[in-house]
Amino acid sequence: MDDRRYGVPREIISVVLLAGLVSLSVYAYVFGPMESPTTIEVLRNPEVHEGKRVEMRGEVVRSEIADGVLYMGLEKHGRSFEVYYEIQEEEEEWLEEIEEGDTARFLGTVRIASEGRVEGEEMYYRSARRQKTLGVLSFLGVVVIAAVIYIDRETLKEMIVDG
Amino acid sequence: MADGLTHVLLGWVAVELISIKYPWAMKYRALVLVGAILPDIGNFAVLMGETGANELYYLFMPLHSIVGSLLLVGVLTMIFKEEYRKKVFLLLTAGVATHLAADYFIIFLDGKVPLFFPFTFEKVGYDLFLQAGRGFLIVALVAVVVTVLRRKQVERKLKNLDEK
């Protein structure tokens, strides 16, 4: 069978689609909004960022919940800072799970810059324990797909373009 | 992102649902399952450590958008023979759709899903399930069981009709 779609060779369509995909990646890489200012920039010059909304990430070294407020000590590249965040009711359960070694991302406003304190507006964390679970479950997912591909290999072989 | 297993299970749900109306889809189930993890293929960047993964984030970010993932599906479709391409494209797209829909409901550390990239860098989503939490996995498992039973039921009915 002539392997053309509306007279256009398969190779041309592939190259055009691939070029589109690469263009998207380059566009995202060049123009993607970077974490600005970075956590380290804020920690180096906290006074500059006082009162501003920042995004900060760090490793949890201390975590405590009292009166509906989460107080956390975070560390990034050896520098530590403190964050406090008023917990929403629906978040209470999962924020209680935070442990040392987790990674936290914090959107908030720098309130007392000199002490490196940040008042949060949004809070996410990635549990170290959950990360391991995520890795194991993702590996299992790949195993399932590999098994299905192996079982259906004859069907798939028949479908793929020769050479 | 939801974990890989949850994505695969939701892909399986999609295969079961599609095959109720289009029985041929079961023969090509691997395509839906591959589609279901396709937007996450950039995850191997984590092997380069946190810094490397952060630097490469935007290179792979388009795969988590509708336009980017469809382009990737298009590229993969070209590997297949002309007569299969329509089916391949639709099945891979079905898998990708389950992936993007699932990630919409995940609480992310890195924001949400840039669904409408390149038109906007804004990420969208609804915080419902924790990453690698049990909740979503259980929902996916129950959905697989329900859809498998449903398909079997439909098959039995059709068989009975044929016998009559």
Interface residues (C-beta under 8 A of the other chain):
Chain A: M1 D2 D3 R4 R5 R10 I13 S14 L17 L18 G20 L21 L24 S25 Y27 A28 Y29 F31 G32 P33 W94 T103 A104 R105 Y124 Y125 R126 S127 R130 Q131 T133 L134 L137 S138 F139 L140 G141 V142 V144 I145 V148 I149 D152 T155 L156 M159 I160 V161
Chain B: D3 G4 L5 T6 H7 V8 K27 Y28 R29 A30 L33 V34 I37 D40 N43 Y57 Y58 L59 F60 M61 P62 S65 V67 G68 L71 L72 G74 V75 M78 I79 F80 K81 E82 E83 Y84 R85 V88 I107 F108 L109 D110 F117 P118 F121 L130 Q131 A132 G133 L137
